[in-house]
Amino acid sequence: MIQIKATNSTAVSKVTADIKIKYRMSTRGTEAVKDVIAEISNDETVVGFFNISKNGVTGFSLHENHGLTPEEVKQVFQIAIDDCSEVLK
């Protein structure tokens, strides 16, 4: 009998028509999600990354020429935090 060791899930949030956050999460067995990794894309080009774990460790990075306005950066970060706080409850 096959034994499933991890389950992978994906999700996408649209920040604007061009800016998306693409999440990846995995769980082991019946455990709750412990961490989330995400790619931030602008017009289908990856411009940064976001990660957060249940213990509060958070990372947010953008490429040097990401092309986002300061307001868009704030939107991306806030949406990522809001989305992940729901998943990591």
N, CA, C and O atoms as a GROMACS GRO file, in nm:
protein
  356
    1MET      N    1   0.084  -0.119   0.000
    1MET     CA    2   0.000   0.000   0.000
    1MET      C    3   0.089   0.125   0.000
    1MET      O    4   0.189   0.131   0.072
    2ILE      N    5   0.051   0.222  -0.080
    2ILE     CA    6   0.128   0.347  -0.087
    2ILE      C    7   0.103   0.430   0.038
    2ILE      O    8  -0.008   0.438   0.089
    3GLN      N    9   0.210   0.492   0.085
    3GLN     CA   10   0.200   0.577   0.203
    3GLN      C   11   0.231   0.720   0.161
    3GLN      O   12   0.342   0.750   0.117
    4ILE      N   13   0.134   0.809   0.176
    4ILE     CA   14   0.154   0.950   0.138
    4ILE      C   15   0.231   1.019   0.250
    4ILE      O   16   0.188   1.019   0.365
    5LYS      N   17   0.346   1.077   0.214
    5LYS     CA   18   0.430   1.142   0.315
    5LYS      C   19   0.404   1.292   0.322
    5LYS      O   20   0.418   1.352   0.429
    6ALA      N   21   0.366   1.353   0.209
    6ALA     CA   22   0.339   1.497   0.209
    6ALA      C   23   0.234   1.528   0.104
    6ALA      O   24   0.223   1.459   0.002
    7THR      N   25   0.159   1.632   0.130
    7THR     CA   26   0.060   1.680   0.036
    7THR      C   27   0.096   1.822   0.000
    7THR      O   28   0.116   1.906   0.088
    8ASN      N   29   0.106   1.850  -0.130
    8ASN     CA   30   0.141   1.984  -0.176
    8ASN      C   31   0.016   2.054  -0.226
    8ASN      O   32  -0.068   1.994  -0.292
    9SER      N   33   0.005   2.181  -0.194
    9SER     CA   34  -0.107   2.263  -0.238
    9SER      C   35  -0.053   2.391  -0.298
    9SER      O   36   0.055   2.438  -0.262
   10THR      N   37  -0.130   2.448  -0.389
   10THR     CA   38  -0.095   2.577  -0.448
   10THR      C   39  -0.215   2.669  -0.442
   10THR      O   40  -0.329   2.623  -0.433
   11ALA      N   41  -0.189   2.798  -0.447
   11ALA     CA   42  -0.295   2.898  -0.448
   11ALA      C   43  -0.239   3.025  -0.514
   11ALA      O   44  -0.118   3.045  -0.518
   12VAL      N   45  -0.328   3.107  -0.564
   12VAL     CA   46  -0.287   3.233  -0.629
   12VAL      C   47  -0.377   3.345  -0.579
   12VAL      O   48  -0.499   3.328  -0.570
   13SER      N   49  -0.317   3.459  -0.546
   13SER     CA   50  -0.391   3.581  -0.516
   13SER      C   51  -0.354   3.686  -0.620
   13SER      O   52  -0.237   3.705  -0.651
   14LYS      N   53  -0.455   3.753  -0.673
   14LYS     CA   54  -0.431   3.862  -0.767
   14LYS      C   55  -0.426   3.993  -0.689
   14LYS      O   56  -0.522   4.029  -0.620
   15VAL      N   57  -0.315   4.064  -0.700
   15VAL     CA   58  -0.301   4.194  -0.636
   15VAL      C   59  -0.357   4.300  -0.730
   15VAL      O   60  -0.434   4.387  -0.689
   16THR      N   61  -0.317   4.292  -0.856
   16THR     CA   62  -0.371   4.375  -0.964
   16THR      C   63  -0.386   4.283  -1.085
   16THR      O   64  -0.363   4.162  -1.075
   17ALA      N   65  -0.425   4.338  -1.198
   17ALA     CA   66  -0.439   4.256  -1.319
   17ALA      C   67  -0.307   4.190  -1.357
   17ALA      O   68  -0.307   4.079  -1.410
   18ASP      N   69  -0.194   4.257  -1.331
   18ASP     CA   70  -0.063   4.205  -1.369
   18ASP      C   71   0.016   4.143  -1.254
   18ASP      O   72   0.104   4.060  -1.278
   19ILE      N   73  -0.013   4.181  -1.132
   19ILE     CA   74   0.066   4.135  -1.017
   19ILE      C   75  -0.007   4.022  -0.945
   19ILE      O   76  -0.123   4.035  -0.906
   20LYS      N   77   0.064   3.909  -0.929
   20LYS     CA   78   0.007   3.792  -0.864
   20LYS      C   79   0.104   3.737  -0.759
   20LYS      O   80   0.225   3.752  -0.770
   21ILE      N   81   0.047   3.674  -0.658
   21ILE     CA   82   0.125   3.602  -0.558
   21ILE      C   83   0.089   3.455  -0.574
   21ILE      O   84  -0.027   3.417  -0.558
   22LYS      N   85   0.187   3.372  -0.606
   22LYS     CA   86   0.165   3.229  -0.628
   22LYS      C   87   0.224   3.152  -0.510
   22LYS      O   88   0.345   3.146  -0.492
   23TYR      N   89   0.135   3.092  -0.430
   23TYR     CA   90   0.174   3.024  -0.308
   23TYR      C   91   0.197   2.874  -0.329
   23TYR      O   92   0.134   2.812  -0.414
   24ARG      N   93   0.289   2.819  -0.248
   24ARG     CA   94   0.310   2.674  -0.238
   24ARG      C   95   0.313   2.638  -0.090
   24ARG      O   96   0.381   2.703  -0.011
   25MET      N   97   0.240   2.534  -0.055
   25MET     CA   98   0.235   2.488   0.083
   25MET      C   99   0.242   2.336   0.083
   25MET      O  100   0.194   2.272  -0.011
   26SER      N  101   0.300   2.279   0.185
   26SER     CA  102   0.297   2.133   0.196
   26SER      C  103   0.271   2.094   0.340
   26SER      O  104   0.307   2.165   0.434
   27THR      N  105   0.206   1.978   0.355
   27THR     CA  106   0.178   1.924   0.488
   27THR      C  107   0.219   1.778   0.489
   27THR      O  108   0.225   1.713   0.385
   28ARG      N  109   0.247   1.729   0.605
   28ARG     CA  110   0.282   1.588   0.622
   28ARG      C  111   0.167   1.520   0.696
   28ARG      O  112   0.131   1.560   0.807
   29GLY      N  113   0.112   1.417   0.635
   29GLY     CA  114   0.003   1.344   0.699
   29GLY      C  115  -0.114   1.435   0.730
   29GLY      O  116  -0.167   1.503   0.642
   30THR      N  117  -0.155   1.435   0.856
   30THR     CA  118  -0.269   1.516   0.898
   30THR      C  119  -0.226   1.647   0.964
   30THR      O  120  -0.309   1.719   1.019
   31GLU      N  121  -0.097   1.678   0.958
   31GLU     CA  122  -0.047   1.801   1.019
   31GLU      C  123  -0.103   1.924   0.949
   31GLU      O  124  -0.137   1.920   0.831
   32ALA      N  125  -0.113   2.032   1.023
   32ALA     CA  126  -0.154   2.160   0.965
   32ALA      C  127  -0.037   2.220   0.888
   32ALA      O  128   0.078   2.181   0.908
   33VAL      N  129  -0.067   2.313   0.800
   33VAL     CA  130   0.038   2.382   0.725
   33VAL      C  131   0.128   2.455   0.823
   33VAL      O  132   0.080   2.526   0.911
   34LYS      N  133   0.260   2.437   0.808
   34LYS     CA  134   0.356   2.503   0.898
   34LYS      C  135   0.429   2.617   0.830
   34LYS      O  136   0.478   2.708   0.898
   35ASP      N  137   0.437   2.614   0.698
   35ASP     CA  138   0.504   2.724   0.628
   35ASP      C  139   0.449   2.740   0.487
   35ASP      O  140   0.391   2.648   0.429
   36VAL      N  141   0.470   2.859   0.435
   36VAL     CA  142   0.421   2.895   0.302
   36VAL      C  143   0.534   2.964   0.228
   36VAL      O  144   0.604   3.049   0.283
   37ILE      N  145   0.551   2.927   0.102
   37ILE     CA  146   0.650   2.991   0.014
   37ILE      C  147   0.574   3.049  -0.103
   37ILE      O  148   0.481   2.986  -0.154
   38ALA      N  149   0.612   3.168  -0.148
   38ALA     CA  150   0.539   3.230  -0.259
   38ALA      C  151   0.634   3.301  -0.355
   38ALA      O  152   0.739   3.351  -0.317
   39GLU      N  153   0.592   3.302  -0.482
   39GLU     CA  154   0.659   3.382  -0.585
   39GLU      C  155   0.571   3.502  -0.613
   39GLU      O  156   0.449   3.491  -0.624
   40ILE      N  157   0.634   3.617  -0.625
   40ILE     CA  158   0.562   3.739  -0.660
   40ILE      C  159   0.592   3.766  -0.807
   40ILE      O  160   0.708   3.778  -0.846
   41SER      N  161   0.487   3.776  -0.888
   41SER     CA  162   0.510   3.798  -1.031
   41SER      C  163   0.442   3.926  -1.077
   41SER      O  164   0.336   3.964  -1.028
   42ASN      N  165   0.506   3.990  -1.173
   42ASN     CA  166   0.454   4.110  -1.236
   42ASN      C  167   0.455   4.084  -1.386
   42ASN      O  168   0.562   4.069  -1.444
   43ASP      N  169   0.339   4.080  -1.448
   43ASP     CA  170   0.328   4.053  -1.591
   43ASP      C  171   0.395   3.920  -1.626
   43ASP      O  172   0.470   3.911  -1.724
   44GLU      N  173   0.367   3.817  -1.545
   44GLU     CA  174   0.416   3.679  -1.564
   44GLU      C  175   0.568   3.663  -1.545
   44GLU      O  176   0.622   3.558  -1.577
   45THR      N  177   0.636   3.764  -1.493
   45THR     CA  178   0.779   3.755  -1.463
   45THR      C  179   0.797   3.757  -1.312
   45THR      O  180   0.745   3.845  -1.244
   46VAL      N  181   0.870   3.659  -1.258
   46VAL     CA  182   0.894   3.655  -1.114
   46VAL      C  183   0.983   3.774  -1.075
   46VAL      O  184   1.092   3.792  -1.128
   47VAL      N  185   0.931   3.854  -0.981
   47VAL     CA  186   1.006   3.973  -0.938
   47VAL      C  187   1.043   3.967  -0.790
   47VAL      O  188   1.111   4.057  -0.740
   48GLY      N  189   1.001   3.861  -0.719
   48GLY     CA  190   1.036   3.851  -0.579
   48GLY      C  191   0.978   3.726  -0.514
   48GLY      O  192   0.913   3.644  -0.579
   49PHE      N  193   1.005   3.715  -0.384
   49PHE     CA  194   0.965   3.598  -0.309
   49PHE      C  195   0.914   3.638  -0.171
   49PHE      O  196   0.950   3.743  -0.118
   50PHE      N  197   0.830   3.552  -0.114
   50PHE     CA  198   0.776   3.573   0.020
   50PHE      C  199   0.771   3.437   0.087
   50PHE      O  200   0.735   3.338   0.024
   51ASN      N  201   0.807   3.431   0.212
   51ASN     CA  202   0.790   3.307   0.288
   51ASN      C  203   0.755   3.340   0.432
   51ASN      O  204   0.794   3.444   0.486
   52ILE      N  205   0.679   3.250   0.492
   52ILE     CA  206   0.639   3.270   0.632
   52ILE      C  207   0.619   3.132   0.694
   52ILE      O  208   0.574   3.039   0.628
   53SER      N  209   0.653   3.121   0.820
   53SER     CA  210   0.630   2.995   0.890
   53SER      C  211   0.544   3.020   1.013
   53SER      O  212   0.531   3.133   1.061
   54LYS      N  213   0.484   2.913   1.061
   54LYS     CA  214   0.390   2.923   1.174
   54LYS      C  215   0.455   2.984   1.298
   54LYS      O  216   0.386   3.045   1.380
   55ASN      N  217   0.587   2.969   1.312
   55ASN     CA  218   0.655   3.024   1.430
   55ASN      C  219   0.686   3.173   1.416
   55ASN      O  220   0.749   3.231   1.504
   56GLY      N  221   0.642   3.235   1.305
   56GLY     CA  222   0.655   3.380   1.291
   56GLY      C  223   0.769   3.428   1.204
   56GLY      O  224   0.777   3.547   1.173
   57VAL      N  225   0.858   3.338   1.164
   57VAL     CA  226   0.970   3.378   1.077
   57VAL      C  227   0.914   3.416   0.940
   57VAL      O  228   0.842   3.337   0.878
   58THR      N  229   0.946   3.537   0.894
   58THR     CA  230   0.892   3.590   0.768
   58THR      C  231   1.004   3.646   0.683
   58THR      O  232   1.096   3.711   0.734
   59GLY      N  233   0.997   3.621   0.553
   59GLY     CA  234   1.094   3.676   0.459
   59GLY      C  235   1.022   3.738   0.341
   59GLY      O  236   0.922   3.685   0.294
   60PHE      N  237   1.074   3.849   0.293
   60PHE     CA  238   1.014   3.920   0.179
   60PHE      C  239   1.130   3.981   0.102
   60PHE      O  240   1.206   4.061   0.156
   61SER      N  241   1.141   3.945  -0.025
   61SER     CA  242   1.250   4.003  -0.105
   61SER      C  243   1.201   4.030  -0.246
   61SER      O  244   1.118   3.957  -0.300
   62LEU      N  245   1.254   4.138  -0.304
   62LEU     CA  246   1.222   4.176  -0.441
   62LEU      C  247   1.351   4.189  -0.519
   62LEU      O  248   1.453   4.231  -0.465
   63HIS      N  249   1.346   4.153  -0.647
   63HIS     CA  250   1.461   4.173  -0.733
   63HIS      C  251   1.489   4.323  -0.747
   63HIS      O  252   1.399   4.405  -0.727
   64GLU      N  253   1.611   4.358  -0.779
   64GLU     CA  254   1.652   4.498  -0.788
   64GLU      C  255   1.563   4.579  -0.884
   64GLU      O  256   1.524   4.690  -0.850
   65ASN      N  257   1.533   4.526  -0.999
   65ASN     CA  258   1.450   4.598  -1.096
   65ASN      C  259   1.311   4.535  -1.104
   65ASN      O  260   1.269   4.490  -1.210
   66HIS      N  261   1.241   4.532  -0.990
   66HIS     CA  262   1.112   4.462  -0.982
   66HIS      C  263   0.998   4.533  -1.055
   66HIS      O  264   0.902   4.467  -1.094
   67GLY      N  265   1.006   4.662  -1.074
   67GLY     CA  266   0.905   4.735  -1.150
   67GLY      C  267   0.777   4.767  -1.074
   67GLY      O  268   0.680   4.814  -1.134
   68LEU      N  269   0.773   4.742  -0.944
   68LEU     CA  270   0.654   4.773  -0.865
   68LEU      C  271   0.666   4.912  -0.804
   68LEU      O  272   0.775   4.955  -0.767
   69THR      N  273   0.554   4.981  -0.793
   69THR     CA  274   0.552   5.111  -0.726
   69THR      C  275   0.557   5.086  -0.575
   69THR      O  276   0.528   4.975  -0.530
   70PRO      N  277   0.593   5.188  -0.495
   70PRO     CA  278   0.591   5.169  -0.350
   70PRO      C  279   0.453   5.124  -0.298
   70PRO      O  280   0.445   5.044  -0.205
   71GLU      N  281   0.347   5.175  -0.357
   71GLU     CA  282   0.212   5.136  -0.315
   71GLU      C  283   0.184   4.990  -0.350
   71GLU      O  284   0.123   4.918  -0.270
   72GLU      N  285   0.229   4.944  -0.465
   72GLU     CA  286   0.212   4.804  -0.504
   72GLU      C  287   0.290   4.712  -0.412
   72GLU      O  288   0.243   4.603  -0.378
   73VAL      N  289   0.410   4.753  -0.372
   73VAL     CA  290   0.490   4.673  -0.277
   73VAL      C  291   0.414   4.657  -0.146
   73VAL      O  292   0.408   4.548  -0.091
   74LYS      N  293   0.355   4.765  -0.097
   74LYS     CA  294   0.276   4.759   0.027
   74LYS      C  295   0.156   4.666   0.010
   74LYS      O  296   0.126   4.587   0.099
   75GLN      N  297   0.089   4.675  -0.105
   75GLN     CA  298  -0.026   4.588  -0.133
   75GLN      C  299   0.015   4.441  -0.133
   75GLN      O  300  -0.051   4.358  -0.070
   76VAL      N  301   0.122   4.410  -0.202
   76VAL     CA  302   0.170   4.272  -0.210
   76VAL      C  303   0.199   4.218  -0.070
   76VAL      O  304   0.155   4.109  -0.035
   77PHE      N  305   0.273   4.295   0.009
   77PHE     CA  306   0.311   4.249   0.142
   77PHE      C  307   0.187   4.229   0.229
   77PHE      O  308   0.176   4.127   0.298
   78GLN      N  309   0.094   4.325   0.226
   78GLN     CA  310  -0.026   4.315   0.310
   78GLN      C  311  -0.113   4.197   0.269
   78GLN      O  312  -0.163   4.124   0.355
   79ILE      N  313  -0.131   4.177   0.140
   79ILE     CA  314  -0.213   4.064   0.093
   79ILE      C  315  -0.147   3.931   0.131
   79ILE      O  316  -0.215   3.838   0.174
   80ALA      N  317  -0.016   3.923   0.115
   80ALA     CA  318   0.055   3.799   0.151
   80ALA      C  319   0.041   3.769   0.300
   80ALA      O  320   0.016   3.655   0.338
   81ILE      N  321   0.056   3.870   0.383
   81ILE     CA  322   0.040   3.851   0.528
   81ILE      C  323  -0.103   3.808   0.560
   81ILE      O  324  -0.123   3.714   0.638
   82ASP      N  325  -0.202   3.876   0.502
   82ASP     CA  326  -0.343   3.841   0.527
   82ASP      C  327  -0.374   3.699   0.482
   82ASP      O  328  -0.436   3.622   0.556
   83ASP      N  329  -0.330   3.663   0.361
   83ASP     CA  330  -0.355   3.529   0.310
   83ASP      C  331  -0.292   3.423   0.400
   83ASP      O  332  -0.357   3.325   0.436
   84CYS      N  333  -0.168   3.444   0.436
   84CYS     CA  334  -0.096   3.343   0.515
   84CYS      C  335  -0.148   3.333   0.658
   84CYS      O  336  -0.147   3.225   0.717
   85SER      N  337  -0.194   3.444   0.716
   85SER     CA  338  -0.248   3.436   0.851
   85SER      C  339  -0.373   3.348   0.854
   85SER      O  340  -0.400   3.282   0.955
   86GLU      N  341  -0.448   3.346   0.744
   86GLU     CA  342  -0.565   3.257   0.734
   86GLU      C  343  -0.520   3.111   0.726
   86GLU      O  344  -0.578   3.024   0.792
   87VAL      N  345  -0.419   3.084   0.645
   87VAL     CA  346  -0.372   2.947   0.624
   87VAL      C  347  -0.304   2.890   0.748
   87VAL      O  348  -0.318   2.771   0.777
   88LEU      N  349  -0.231   2.974   0.821
   88LEU     CA  350  -0.151   2.927   0.934
   88LEU      C  351  -0.222   2.933   1.067
   88LEU      O  352  -0.158   2.915   1.171
   89LYS      N  353  -0.352   2.956   1.068
   89LYS     CA  354  -0.427   2.965   1.194
   89LYS      C  355  -0.407   2.842   1.279
   89LYS      O  356  -0.463   2.833   1.388
   0.00000   0.00000   0.00000
